[in-house]
Amino acid sequence: MKMNELKKNKKLFRILKNNKSTIIEMKGNEIQNDYQSYWQIIKDYQNNILLTNKALLANSMRNILEHFFWFIEKEKLKDSIKELDENKYNYFIRYIDRESHSDFTNICDMKEINSNIFMEAFREIFEKSWYISHYEKMIDN
């Protein structure tokens, strides 16, 4: 077989796991880098496409914040977290503040993750840091 024939016969798929798995065909231009993939998880949750595992949603948020603010200004993330309502967003703050590789405690406290509260706090971080336009661009993409 020639290369063009092989390309015609190949397909890409995205697998969504909810109560049951759903397979969606993808185009080649829909393949994403890690950062975009984390945003896709957030968008899927927001659009009720994916009723994802709370740990996956929270971890995606933390990875987005770490990636984005690492390149922009790490202190701005810390300052924005300090501006959040500690009573309302205490679990979100604790989860995000631990950073990705600090410990395994996050795995055990999924009962404390309220996905809607986490979504609110996640958006608020971008508002308080004056990067809401980036949030809106990524969430609407």
N, C-alpha and C positions, 0 to 999 in steps of 0.2 A: 504494500500500500504506500502511496505517496503521502507526504506530510499534510497536504491540504485535505486529503480524504480522511486522515486520522483526526484532524481538527473538527471536521464536520460531524464525526461520530462521537465526540466527547461532549459531556454536559456537566454542569456544575449544579450543586444542590446545597441548600441551607436547611438544616434540621432544627426545628423549634420543639422544645420539650415542655409540655404542660402536663396535664393529666394523661395525655397521649401525645405521641410524637407526630409532627406534621412536617412533611418534606415539601420544600418550595424550590422550584427551578430558578437558577440565577444566571445572569449574563456575566461575561468575563469582566466587564467594567464595574461590576458590583462588588468585586473582591476588595476588601478593605485592609488597612493597617490596624495594628492593635488599638490605637487611640480611637479610630472611627468605629471599631467593633464594640468598644466599651460604650460609646454613645448609642450604638444600635440597640444594645440591651436596654438602655434607659428609654429610648424612643418606643421600643416594643412594649415595655411595661406601661408607659404613659398612654399608648394607643390601645391598650388591652389586647394586644396581639399575643403577648407572652406573659403568662402569669408565672413569672420566674421565681426561682428560689431566692429567698430573702438575702442569703449570703452572697449570691451572684450579683444581685442588684447593688447591695452595699459595697461590695468589693469593686464593682465597676465604677461607682461614684468616687471611691477613694483613689483608684488608679487614674481616673480623669483628672481629679484635682492635683494629684502629685505630678502627673505629666505636664499639665498645662502650667501650673505655677512654678514648676522647676525651671521652665524656659523663660517665664515672664519675670517673676519676682517671688521667691519663696516666702519672704516676710509678709507679703500682701495676703497670702493665704492665712497665715497665723493671725494677722490683724483682723481679717474678715471673720474668722472663727470666733474671735473674742467678742465681736459685735453681735453674735447670735444670742437669742434668748436662751439662757442656760437651762431654765426650767422646762421649756417646751422641747428643746433640741438636745437634751443632755446625752442621750444614747448616741445620737448622730455625732456630736462633738467628740465623745469618748472614742467612738469607732474610727473616725477620721484622724484624730490626733495620734493614734497608735502607730500610724504608718504601716505600709504593707508587710514589712519583714521584721517587725519588732517582737511579736510573740504569737502564740497560737490561741490565746484567750478568746479572740473574736469568733472562733469556730464554735465555741460553746454558748455564746449568748445571743443566738438567733431569736429567741423569744422576746428579746428587748427591741428588736427591729420592727418598727411600724413603717411600712413602705411609703405610705402617704406622707408621714412626718419627715422621713428621709428625703423624699422628693422635694418637699417645701424647703427644707434646710439647704439642700444641694443648690436649688435655684437661688436662694438668698445669698449664698456665698458669692455667686457671680454678680448679683446686684450690689452687694456691699463692697466688692472689689472694683466696681465700675467696668466689669467685663460682661455685662448682661447681653450685649450684642453678640458676643461669641457664643454664649449659651443658646440664644435664640437661633442663631445661624445653624448650630450643630443639631439642635432639637427639631428644627424644621426641615433639615436636609433630607 
